Structures are given as C-alpha cells and as structure tokens.
Amino acid sequence: MQIQLTADSTCDLGKSIAERQIGIMPLSVILGTDSFRDGVDIVPQDIFNYVQKTGQLPKTAAPSIVDYEEFFGRYVSEGKTVIHFNISSKSSSSNAYANEAAKNFAGKVFVIDTKALSSGQGLLVMKAADLLEEGKSAEEIVETVNALRSKVNTSFIPDRLDYLFKGGRCSRMQMYGANILKIHPLIEMEDGQLVPGKKYRGRMDKCISNYVEDLAIKYPNYDARRCFITHSSADAELVEFAKQKVAETFAFDEVLETVAGSVITGHCGRNTLGVLFIAE
C-alpha cells in the first residue's frame, strides 16, 4: 500500500514539507477583494503591509469540498491511500469539508482533526512520517496519531496584542494595558481551541525564558524526537535566544525553526513565538 501524507497549509512545516514529501492543501487569505493561496502566492510581509495600510486583519477561508475532492483525487488516482491532517475543527471548516470529500473515495482517504494549528499540527504530520518510514499501515498511523492529539503542546507568546484585538480575541482596554505594561499573555490550545494562559511581563526575551522554564515544569516527560520553534517573522535575536534557552532546558534530538505562514500570521501578528512539542 502506498501512503501519501497531506496537510492543510497551516501546518507551518517549512523545509520539512519537501524533505518528508508532504502534500499541502492551501487555505485562502483574503485581502480586501483579492484572494490568495497560503504559502503559494502570498507571504507574511503582505499581511503586515495590508494591516498597516488598512487597519484591518485579512480574512481566511477553508478550501471547499470540491477543492478537497480534487486534491485527494490526484493521489488516489495514482493508487495511493491518503492521510490528511486538518487544522483544528474549532478553528476552521476545513476538517468538515475534508471529511465530506473523503466520503467519495471508499476508504482511501483518512482525515484527521489535529485539534491544533501551526507546527502543533505539524508535529502530528511529522510523527506520521516517522511511522510511515517504519512501515506502519495507514490504520496504524491514524490510530497512533489520534491518540497523541491531546499530548501536543501548542502554545505561543505574542509580542503585542494589536492583531488579537482586531480579531476580537481581547478588548481594547486589554490591548492598551498589555502594550503599555509590556504584558505578554500565553496563548495555548485546549481541546482544539485557543485560550489565554499565564501572563508574562517585561521584555520578550525575559518572557520567552520564563515561558520555556514553565513548559519544562508542566511537561517533565516529553517526546525528545523533535521540537519546533515557530514564529511570525520574529526578530532574529529573539529566535536565537529561544533556541539557546530550549537547548539549555530540554534534550530534544532536533529543534526545528519554522516561520508561520500567512493564515497563522494574520491572526497573531509579527514577533509572536512558540515552542511546540509532544508530551508523554
């Protein structure tokens, strides 16, 4: 059985997409009246330029059922069984549409609601790629990955709350207070949806340091295979600081840096950074 792993573009896997031969289904990013394909014909800087010019966040849209049918069909026609990884169903209609499309392929397409986004979603894709290399069947991969969903740490810290305010995730007063007092709230996924967590205060490097230390306390046991440091075009110095802090605090075999795509960037803004991995 030939197995093809695919994912929504929100997996933010960077160069691992080509290295692990992952098929990508782009979500749409809408700037005014113009629609673009995430990771294909729009980059995060386009988001920053649009928000600065208009004061509005871009809109995003899931692929349609027909889009998924065409996407899956290309692989099934080659004799492959598809395992597709969606962004959390509580964040997008993608999972519902992909499941509907999968009904047309008589068990040849498995659809997974990752209950995550960005490289939290990507971690499950990479785990599936590891299992595929080990010779596991599609059913075994799906069963294993589904069991790991609740163990994925998907969390991040935004530099400023401007984008979260524009997206309706915090009040104007909270945004002003946070920006003035340099408060950086932890945002994390719980059961597939984003919720606010601990509030850090001070410079971003100090907040990242405390955040990584808190992760180590919360997750003393973890899958050491890999960790992602994913950011929305963050300052190079901050990213390097985060890498060093993770190396000092954890013992991952590899720490992969990825830049969030346009869909994720459009919701969190520049200089947001997260450390993501699978707990045990």
KOLKOL-829646 format. One record per residue (C-alpha): residue number from 1; residue in one letter; x, y, z. Coordinates in pm, 1 decimal. Layout:
<pts>
miza: NUM kefi: A c1: X c2: Y c3: Z
...
</pts>
This chain:
<pts>
miza: 1 kefi: M c1: 0.0 c2: 0.0 c3: 0.0
miza: 2 kefi: Q c1: 133.9 c2: 339.9 c3: -99.6
miza: 3 kefi: I c1: 52.3 c2: 609.1 c3: 156.7
miza: 4 kefi: Q c1: 53.6 c2: 982.0 c3: 91.1
miza: 5 kefi: L c1: 60.6 c2: 1221.9 c3: 385.3
miza: 6 kefi: T c1: -107.7 c2: 1556.0 c3: 324.0
miza: 7 kefi: A c1: -193.6 c2: 1856.6 c3: 537.8
miza: 8 kefi: D c1: -355.8 c2: 2196.3 c3: 538.2
miza: 9 kefi: S c1: -106.3 c2: 2476.7 c3: 475.3
miza: 10 kefi: T c1: -147.4 c2: 2583.3 c3: 839.4
miza: 11 kefi: C c1: 92.7 c2: 2305.9 c3: 949.5
miza: 12 kefi: D c1: 385.6 c2: 2550.7 c3: 914.0
miza: 13 kefi: L c1: 642.4 c2: 2278.3 c3: 849.6
miza: 14 kefi: G c1: 885.0 c2: 2482.9 c3: 640.8
miza: 15 kefi: K c1: 1153.1 c2: 2282.7 c3: 462.8
miza: 16 kefi: S c1: 1025.4 c2: 1958.1 c3: 617.7
miza: 17 kefi: I c1: 739.3 c2: 1965.1 c3: 365.4
miza: 18 kefi: A c1: 975.3 c2: 1884.3 c3: 79.6
miza: 19 kefi: E c1: 1203.6 c2: 1662.4 c3: 288.9
miza: 20 kefi: R c1: 916.2 c2: 1440.2 c3: 401.8
miza: 21 kefi: Q c1: 720.4 c2: 1476.6 c3: 74.9
miza: 22 kefi: I c1: 406.4 c2: 1614.8 c3: 238.0
miza: 23 kefi: G c1: 123.7 c2: 1723.5 c3: 6.8
miza: 24 kefi: I c1: -12.3 c2: 2064.9 c3: 103.5
miza: 25 kefi: M c1: -366.4 c2: 2198.1 c3: 64.3
miza: 26 kefi: P c1: -354.6 c2: 2579.2 c3: 78.4
miza: 27 kefi: L c1: -613.6 c2: 2772.7 c3: 273.9
miza: 28 kefi: S c1: -711.8 c2: 3111.3 c3: 133.7
miza: 29 kefi: V c1: -612.6 c2: 3452.4 c3: 265.2
miza: 30 kefi: I c1: -839.0 c2: 3737.4 c3: 156.6
miza: 31 kefi: L c1: -706.9 c2: 4093.3 c3: 142.0
miza: 32 kefi: G c1: -998.3 c2: 4320.6 c3: 56.8
miza: 33 kefi: T c1: -1146.9 c2: 4174.1 c3: -259.3
miza: 34 kefi: D c1: -840.0 c2: 3970.8 c3: -354.8
miza: 35 kefi: S c1: -793.7 c2: 3605.6 c3: -258.3
miza: 36 kefi: F c1: -453.4 c2: 3438.2 c3: -225.8
miza: 37 kefi: R c1: -335.0 c2: 3085.3 c3: -154.5
miza: 38 kefi: D c1: -147.3 c2: 3046.7 c3: 171.6
miza: 39 kefi: G c1: 213.7 c2: 2954.0 c3: 103.0
miza: 40 kefi: V c1: 170.6 c2: 2985.5 c3: -273.0
miza: 41 kefi: D c1: 112.6 c2: 3345.5 c3: -379.0
miza: 42 kefi: I c1: 118.4 c2: 3539.8 c3: -51.6
miza: 43 kefi: V c1: 383.9 c2: 3584.9 c3: 217.0
miza: 44 kefi: P c1: 358.5 c2: 3718.2 c3: 574.8
miza: 45 kefi: Q c1: 502.8 c2: 4055.8 c3: 478.7
miza: 46 kefi: D c1: 197.2 c2: 4105.6 c3: 258.4
miza: 47 kefi: I c1: -13.6 c2: 4066.1 c3: 572.9
miza: 48 kefi: F c1: 185.7 c2: 4324.7 c3: 765.8
miza: 49 kefi: N c1: 164.3 c2: 4569.9 c3: 475.5
miza: 50 kefi: Y c1: -211.3 c2: 4521.9 c3: 443.2
miza: 51 kefi: V c1: -282.3 c2: 4568.1 c3: 814.2
miza: 52 kefi: Q c1: -60.5 c2: 4876.3 c3: 831.5
miza: 53 kefi: K c1: -234.5 c2: 5028.9 c3: 530.0
miza: 54 kefi: T c1: -596.6 c2: 4942.8 c3: 613.2
miza: 55 kefi: G c1: -602.9 c2: 4883.5 c3: 987.9
miza: 56 kefi: Q c1: -795.1 c2: 4562.7 c3: 916.8
miza: 57 kefi: L c1: -698.1 c2: 4199.6 c3: 950.3
miza: 58 kefi: P c1: -716.2 c2: 3975.4 c3: 644.9
miza: 59 kefi: K c1: -990.8 c2: 3717.6 c3: 625.3
miza: 60 kefi: T c1: -923.7 c2: 3348.8 c3: 576.7
miza: 61 kefi: A c1: -1124.8 c2: 3076.3 c3: 408.7
miza: 62 kefi: A c1: -1116.6 c2: 2698.1 c3: 407.6
miza: 63 kefi: P c1: -1086.0 c2: 2501.8 c3: 84.0
miza: 64 kefi: S c1: -1422.7 c2: 2386.9 c3: -47.7
miza: 65 kefi: I c1: -1543.8 c2: 2028.0 c3: -61.0
miza: 66 kefi: V c1: -1472.7 c2: 2030.2 c3: -433.8
miza: 67 kefi: D c1: -1119.8 c2: 2158.2 c3: -369.0
miza: 68 kefi: Y c1: -1055.9 c2: 1868.6 c3: -133.0
miza: 69 kefi: E c1: -1209.3 c2: 1619.8 c3: -375.6
miza: 70 kefi: E c1: -971.9 c2: 1734.7 c3: -649.6
miza: 71 kefi: F c1: -676.8 c2: 1738.0 c3: -410.5
miza: 72 kefi: F c1: -737.2 c2: 1387.4 c3: -275.2
miza: 73 kefi: G c1: -830.1 c2: 1258.9 c3: -618.2
miza: 74 kefi: R c1: -486.1 c2: 1331.3 c3: -761.3
miza: 75 kefi: Y c1: -324.1 c2: 1093.1 c3: -514.3
miza: 76 kefi: V c1: -595.3 c2: 825.1 c3: -514.5
miza: 77 kefi: S c1: -576.6 c2: 808.7 c3: -894.3
miza: 78 kefi: E c1: -208.7 c2: 716.4 c3: -851.4
miza: 79 kefi: G c1: -308.3 c2: 421.0 c3: -634.3
miza: 80 kefi: K c1: -225.3 c2: 588.6 c3: -303.6
miza: 81 kefi: T c1: -408.3 c2: 596.2 c3: 26.9
miza: 82 kefi: V c1: -421.1 c2: 948.4 c3: 170.8
miza: 83 kefi: I c1: -388.2 c2: 1053.3 c3: 535.3
miza: 84 kefi: H c1: -480.7 c2: 1419.9 c3: 562.9
miza: 85 kefi: F c1: -416.0 c2: 1646.8 c3: 862.0
miza: 86 kefi: N c1: -651.3 c2: 1940.3 c3: 917.2
miza: 87 kefi: I c1: -616.4 c2: 2247.8 c3: 1131.6
miza: 88 kefi: S c1: -840.3 c2: 2217.0 c3: 1440.7
miza: 89 kefi: S c1: -1207.9 c2: 2183.4 c3: 1352.8
miza: 90 kefi: K c1: -1279.1 c2: 2451.4 c3: 1615.4
miza: 91 kefi: S c1: -1067.9 c2: 2699.3 c3: 1417.4
miza: 92 kefi: S c1: -1180.2 c2: 2627.1 c3: 1061.7
miza: 93 kefi: S c1: -1437.0 c2: 2445.4 c3: 848.0
miza: 94 kefi: S c1: -1153.6 c2: 2263.4 c3: 672.5
miza: 95 kefi: N c1: -1199.6 c2: 1941.4 c3: 866.9
miza: 96 kefi: A c1: -1572.6 c2: 1923.4 c3: 795.6
miza: 97 kefi: Y c1: -1519.9 c2: 1985.1 c3: 424.3
miza: 98 kefi: A c1: -1231.0 c2: 1736.2 c3: 402.2
miza: 99 kefi: N c1: -1439.1 c2: 1467.8 c3: 573.6
miza: 100 kefi: E c1: -1724.5 c2: 1527.1 c3: 331.6
miza: 101 kefi: A c1: -1488.4 c2: 1499.3 c3: 35.5
miza: 102 kefi: A c1: -1330.3 c2: 1181.1 c3: 174.8
miza: 103 kefi: K c1: -1667.3 c2: 1002.2 c3: 152.8
miza: 104 kefi: N c1: -1619.8 c2: 984.3 c3: -223.4
miza: 105 kefi: F c1: -1305.8 c2: 771.8 c3: -205.1
miza: 106 kefi: A c1: -1425.5 c2: 445.1 c3: -48.7
miza: 107 kefi: G c1: -1187.4 c2: 428.1 c3: 245.5
miza: 108 kefi: K c1: -887.0 c2: 554.4 c3: 50.8
miza: 109 kefi: V c1: -873.7 c2: 886.2 c3: 240.6
miza: 110 kefi: F c1: -833.3 c2: 921.1 c3: 616.9
miza: 111 kefi: V c1: -895.9 c2: 1266.6 c3: 763.5
miza: 112 kefi: I c1: -750.5 c2: 1371.0 c3: 1099.5
miza: 113 kefi: D c1: -871.6 c2: 1664.9 c3: 1305.2
miza: 114 kefi: T c1: -538.9 c2: 1754.3 c3: 1468.8
miza: 115 kefi: K c1: -709.2 c2: 1978.5 c3: 1727.9
miza: 116 kefi: A c1: -406.5 c2: 2201.2 c3: 1677.2
miza: 117 kefi: L c1: -267.3 c2: 2461.9 c3: 1444.6
miza: 118 kefi: S c1: 68.6 c2: 2576.5 c3: 1311.6
miza: 119 kefi: S c1: 352.3 c2: 2337.9 c3: 1395.2
miza: 120 kefi: G c1: 136.5 c2: 2178.3 c3: 1665.3
miza: 121 kefi: Q c1: -49.9 c2: 2037.1 c3: 1368.3
miza: 122 kefi: G c1: 286.0 c2: 1982.9 c3: 1200.3
miza: 123 kefi: L c1: 417.1 c2: 1771.6 c3: 1487.2
miza: 124 kefi: L c1: 147.6 c2: 1513.3 c3: 1419.3
miza: 125 kefi: V c1: 230.5 c2: 1516.7 c3: 1049.0
miza: 126 kefi: M c1: 596.5 c2: 1456.9 c3: 1129.1
miza: 127 kefi: K c1: 507.4 c2: 1175.7 c3: 1368.8
miza: 128 kefi: A c1: 305.4 c2: 1014.7 c3: 1091.5
miza: 129 kefi: A c1: 605.0 c2: 1049.9 c3: 859.0
miza: 130 kefi: D c1: 822.0 c2: 870.8 c3: 1115.5
miza: 131 kefi: L c1: 567.0 c2: 588.8 c3: 1141.1
miza: 132 kefi: L c1: 542.5 c2: 565.6 c3: 763.9
miza: 133 kefi: E c1: 918.9 c2: 519.3 c3: 741.2
miza: 134 kefi: E c1: 886.2 c2: 240.9 c3: 999.5
miza: 135 kefi: G c1: 648.1 c2: 60.2 c3: 763.2
miza: 136 kefi: K c1: 327.3 c2: 113.3 c3: 959.9
miza: 137 kefi: S c1: -6.6 c2: 77.5 c3: 783.3
miza: 138 kefi: A c1: -246.7 c2: 366.5 c3: 727.3
miza: 139 kefi: E c1: -474.8 c2: 235.7 c3: 1000.2
miza: 140 kefi: E c1: -186.3 c2: 206.5 c3: 1247.1
miza: 141 kefi: I c1: -65.4 c2: 557.5 c3: 1168.8
miza: 142 kefi: V c1: -411.6 c2: 707.3 c3: 1211.6
miza: 143 kefi: E c1: -470.4 c2: 524.1 c3: 1539.2
miza: 144 kefi: T c1: -134.0 c2: 630.1 c3: 1683.9
miza: 145 kefi: V c1: -162.6 c2: 992.5 c3: 1575.9
miza: 146 kefi: N c1: -519.0 c2: 1029.6 c3: 1704.2
miza: 147 kefi: A c1: -404.4 c2: 902.7 c3: 2044.4
miza: 148 kefi: L c1: -132.4 c2: 1170.0 c3: 2055.0
miza: 149 kefi: R c1: -350.7 c2: 1471.3 c3: 1979.5
miza: 150 kefi: S c1: -415.3 c2: 1560.6 c3: 2342.8
miza: 151 kefi: K c1: -42.8 c2: 1542.7 c3: 2418.3
miza: 152 kefi: V c1: 68.0 c2: 1809.3 c3: 2170.7
miza: 153 kefi: N c1: 179.1 c2: 2132.9 c3: 2334.7
miza: 154 kefi: T c1: 59.9 c2: 2409.1 c3: 2103.2
miza: 155 kefi: S c1: 135.6 c2: 2741.7 c3: 2268.1
miza: 156 kefi: F c1: 288.0 c2: 3077.7 c3: 2187.5
miza: 157 kefi: I c1: 351.0 c2: 3427.3 c3: 2320.5
miza: 158 kefi: P c1: 262.0 c2: 3737.9 c3: 2118.7
miza: 159 kefi: D c1: 477.1 c2: 4048.9 c3: 2137.0
miza: 160 kefi: R c1: 177.9 c2: 4283.6 c3: 2109.9
miza: 161 kefi: L c1: -197.6 c2: 4230.6 c3: 2123.2
miza: 162 kefi: D c1: -291.8 c2: 4450.1 c3: 1826.7
miza: 163 kefi: Y c1: -379.5 c2: 4160.5 c3: 1598.7
miza: 164 kefi: L c1: -561.5 c2: 3970.6 c3: 1873.2
miza: 165 kefi: F c1: -768.3 c2: 4283.5 c3: 1940.9
miza: 166 kefi: K c1: -850.7 c2: 4330.8 c3: 1573.5
miza: 167 kefi: G c1: -953.8 c2: 3965.6 c3: 1562.4
miza: 168 kefi: G c1: -1186.6 c2: 4007.4 c3: 1859.4
miza: 169 kefi: R c1: -979.2 c2: 3793.5 c3: 2097.9
miza: 170 kefi: C c1: -919.7 c2: 4071.8 c3: 2352.7
miza: 171 kefi: S c1: -1071.6 c2: 4408.7 c3: 2440.7
miza: 172 kefi: R c1: -928.0 c2: 4749.2 c3: 2350.7
miza: 173 kefi: M c1: -854.4 c2: 4809.6 c3: 2720.0
miza: 174 kefi: Q c1: -668.1 c2: 4478.7 c3: 2745.7
miza: 175 kefi: M c1: -466.1 c2: 4562.4 c3: 2435.9
miza: 176 kefi: Y c1: -369.6 c2: 4910.0 c3: 2557.2
miza: 177 kefi: G c1: -288.6 c2: 4786.3 c3: 2906.2
miza: 178 kefi: A c1: -78.3 c2: 4497.7 c3: 2778.7
miza: 179 kefi: N c1: 115.0 c2: 4712.2 c3: 2532.4
miza: 180 kefi: I c1: 184.6 c2: 4985.8 c3: 2788.2
miza: 181 kefi: L c1: 274.8 c2: 4749.8 c3: 3073.2
miza: 182 kefi: K c1: 460.9 c2: 4505.9 c3: 2844.3
miza: 183 kefi: I c1: 231.2 c2: 4217.3 c3: 2931.2
miza: 184 kefi: H c1: 257.7 c2: 3915.5 c3: 2704.2
miza: 185 kefi: P c1: -15.8 c2: 3654.9 c3: 2763.0
miza: 186 kefi: L c1: 45.1 c2: 3291.4 c3: 2692.5
miza: 187 kefi: I c1: -195.8 c2: 3162.2 c3: 2427.7
miza: 188 kefi: E c1: -241.3 c2: 2785.2 c3: 2418.0
miza: 189 kefi: M c1: -463.1 c2: 2519.7 c3: 2265.6
miza: 190 kefi: E c1: -701.5 c2: 2327.8 c3: 2488.6
miza: 191 kefi: D c1: -924.5 c2: 2067.4 c3: 2327.2
miza: 192 kefi: G c1: -879.2 c2: 2226.0 c3: 1987.8
miza: 193 kefi: Q c1: -937.8 c2: 2590.2 c3: 2071.1
miza: 194 kefi: L c1: -719.0 c2: 2882.9 c3: 2172.5
miza: 195 kefi: V c1: -741.1 c2: 3000.3 c3: 2532.1
miza: 196 kefi: P c1: -543.6 c2: 3258.2 c3: 2732.2
miza: 197 kefi: G c1: -299.2 c2: 3133.2 c3: 2993.5
miza: 198 kefi: K c1: -38.0 c2: 3283.4 c3: 3222.1
miza: 199 kefi: K c1: 56.6 c2: 3649.3 c3: 3173.7
miza: 200 kefi: Y c1: 425.5 c2: 3728.9 c3: 3139.6
miza: 201 kefi: R c1: 563.0 c2: 4078.8 c3: 3186.6
miza: 202 kefi: G c1: 873.7 c2: 4255.4 c3: 3061.4
miza: 203 kefi: R c1: 1098.8 c2: 4228.0 c3: 2758.7
miza: 204 kefi: M c1: 1018.7 c2: 3947.9 c3: 2516.4
miza: 205 kefi: D c1: 1344.7 c2: 3765.6 c3: 2581.2
miza: 206 kefi: K c1: 1269.7 c2: 3755.9 c3: 2954.4
miza: 207 kefi: C c1: 915.9 c2: 3635.1 c3: 2884.5
miza: 208 kefi: I c1: 1041.0 c2: 3363.2 c3: 2648.6
miza: 209 kefi: S c1: 1289.4 c2: 3247.9 c3: 2911.8
miza: 210 kefi: N c1: 1016.0 c2: 3216.4 c3: 3175.0
miza: 211 kefi: Y c1: 782.3 c2: 3052.3 c3: 2924.4
miza: 212 kefi: V c1: 1035.3 c2: 2780.5 c3: 2836.8
miza: 213 kefi: E c1: 1105.5 c2: 2715.8 c3: 3204.3
miza: 214 kefi: D c1: 731.8 c2: 2685.1 c3: 3271.0
miza: 215 kefi: L c1: 697.9 c2: 2436.9 c3: 2983.9
miza: 216 kefi: A c1: 970.0 c2: 2222.8 c3: 3138.7
miza: 217 kefi: I c1: 782.7 c2: 2218.1 c3: 3469.0
miza: 218 kefi: K c1: 447.2 c2: 2143.6 c3: 3306.4
miza: 219 kefi: Y c1: 586.9 c2: 1873.7 c3: 3076.8
miza: 220 kefi: P c1: 867.7 c2: 1691.1 c3: 3264.5
miza: 221 kefi: N c1: 823.1 c2: 1393.3 c3: 3031.9
miza: 222 kefi: Y c1: 820.0 c2: 1457.5 c3: 2660.1
miza: 223 kefi: D c1: 893.6 c2: 1302.9 c3: 2322.3
miza: 224 kefi: A c1: 1257.2 c2: 1402.5 c3: 2269.6
miza: 225 kefi: R c1: 1249.7 c2: 1331.2 c3: 1895.5
miza: 226 kefi: R c1: 1184.0 c2: 1691.4 c3: 1794.8
miza: 227 kefi: C c1: 1067.4 c2: 2035.9 c3: 1892.7
miza: 228 kefi: F c1: 955.4 c2: 2327.8 c3: 1680.5
miza: 229 kefi: I c1: 1031.9 c2: 2691.2 c3: 1745.5
miza: 230 kefi: T c1: 775.0 c2: 2859.9 c3: 1526.1
miza: 231 kefi: H c1: 744.1 c2: 3235.5 c3: 1494.4
miza: 232 kefi: S c1: 574.6 c2: 3501.8 c3: 1286.7
miza: 233 kefi: S c1: 877.1 c2: 3676.2 c3: 1135.8
miza: 234 kefi: A c1: 1024.1 c2: 3739.6 c3: 1481.1
miza: 235 kefi: D c1: 1348.2 c2: 3927.9 c3: 1539.9
miza: 236 kefi: A c1: 1648.0 c2: 3706.2 c3: 1467.0
miza: 237 kefi: E c1: 1796.6 c2: 3778.3 c3: 1810.3
miza: 238 kefi: L c1: 1478.1 c2: 3662.6 c3: 1984.2
miza: 239 kefi: V c1: 1466.3 c2: 3341.2 c3: 1782.0
miza: 240 kefi: E c1: 1829.8 c2: 3264.7 c3: 1858.7
miza: 241 kefi: F c1: 1769.6 c2: 3334.3 c3: 2227.4
miza: 242 kefi: A c1: 1474.7 c2: 3092.5 c3: 2224.5
miza: 243 kefi: K c1: 1685.7 c2: 2822.8 c3: 2059.9
miza: 244 kefi: Q c1: 1957.5 c2: 2856.7 c3: 2321.7
miza: 245 kefi: K c1: 1706.2 c2: 2852.1 c3: 2605.5
miza: 246 kefi: V c1: 1537.8 c2: 2538.1 c3: 2471.7
miza: 247 kefi: A c1: 1878.0 c2: 2369.1 c3: 2429.1
miza: 248 kefi: E c1: 1966.6 c2: 2452.1 c3: 2790.9
miza: 249 kefi: T c1: 1630.5 c2: 2338.2 c3: 2928.7
miza: 250 kefi: F c1: 1533.5 c2: 2033.9 c3: 2720.8
miza: 251 kefi: A c1: 1712.6 c2: 1748.1 c3: 2545.1
miza: 252 kefi: F c1: 1548.6 c2: 1727.6 c3: 2202.9
miza: 253 kefi: D c1: 1721.2 c2: 1536.7 c3: 1923.3
miza: 254 kefi: E c1: 1640.5 c2: 1823.7 c3: 1689.4
miza: 255 kefi: V c1: 1499.9 c2: 2172.2 c3: 1728.1
miza: 256 kefi: L c1: 1345.4 c2: 2295.4 c3: 1404.2
miza: 257 kefi: E c1: 1280.0 c2: 2662.2 c3: 1332.7
miza: 258 kefi: T c1: 983.5 c2: 2745.1 c3: 1111.7
miza: 259 kefi: V c1: 815.8 c2: 3070.6 c3: 1014.9
miza: 260 kefi: A c1: 437.2 c2: 3081.7 c3: 1044.9
miza: 261 kefi: G c1: 250.7 c2: 3110.2 c3: 717.3
miza: 262 kefi: S c1: 10.4 c2: 3385.4 c3: 618.1
miza: 263 kefi: V c1: -300.8 c2: 3230.4 c3: 776.8
miza: 264 kefi: I c1: -142.6 c2: 3199.7 c3: 1121.1
miza: 265 kefi: T c1: 41.4 c2: 3531.8 c3: 1091.3
miza: 266 kefi: G c1: -283.9 c2: 3706.4 c3: 1007.3
miza: 267 kefi: H c1: -422.0 c2: 3612.0 c3: 1348.6
miza: 268 kefi: C c1: -124.8 c2: 3673.7 c3: 1578.1
miza: 269 kefi: G c1: 91.2 c2: 3948.4 c3: 1427.6
miza: 270 kefi: R c1: 465.7 c2: 3993.2 c3: 1399.1
miza: 271 kefi: N c1: 715.4 c2: 3872.3 c3: 1661.2
miza: 272 kefi: T c1: 490.8 c2: 3602.4 c3: 1807.6
miza: 273 kefi: L c1: 690.1 c2: 3293.9 c3: 1908.5
miza: 274 kefi: G c1: 602.8 c2: 2945.3 c3: 2028.2
miza: 275 kefi: V c1: 788.5 c2: 2635.1 c3: 2146.1
miza: 276 kefi: L c1: 593.9 c2: 2325.3 c3: 2043.7
miza: 277 kefi: F c1: 647.7 c2: 1955.0 c3: 2110.1
miza: 278 kefi: I c1: 469.4 c2: 1632.7 c3: 2204.4
miza: 279 kefi: A c1: 443.9 c2: 1543.5 c3: 2572.2
miza: 280 kefi: E c1: 438.6 c2: 1187.7 c3: 2702.4
</pts>
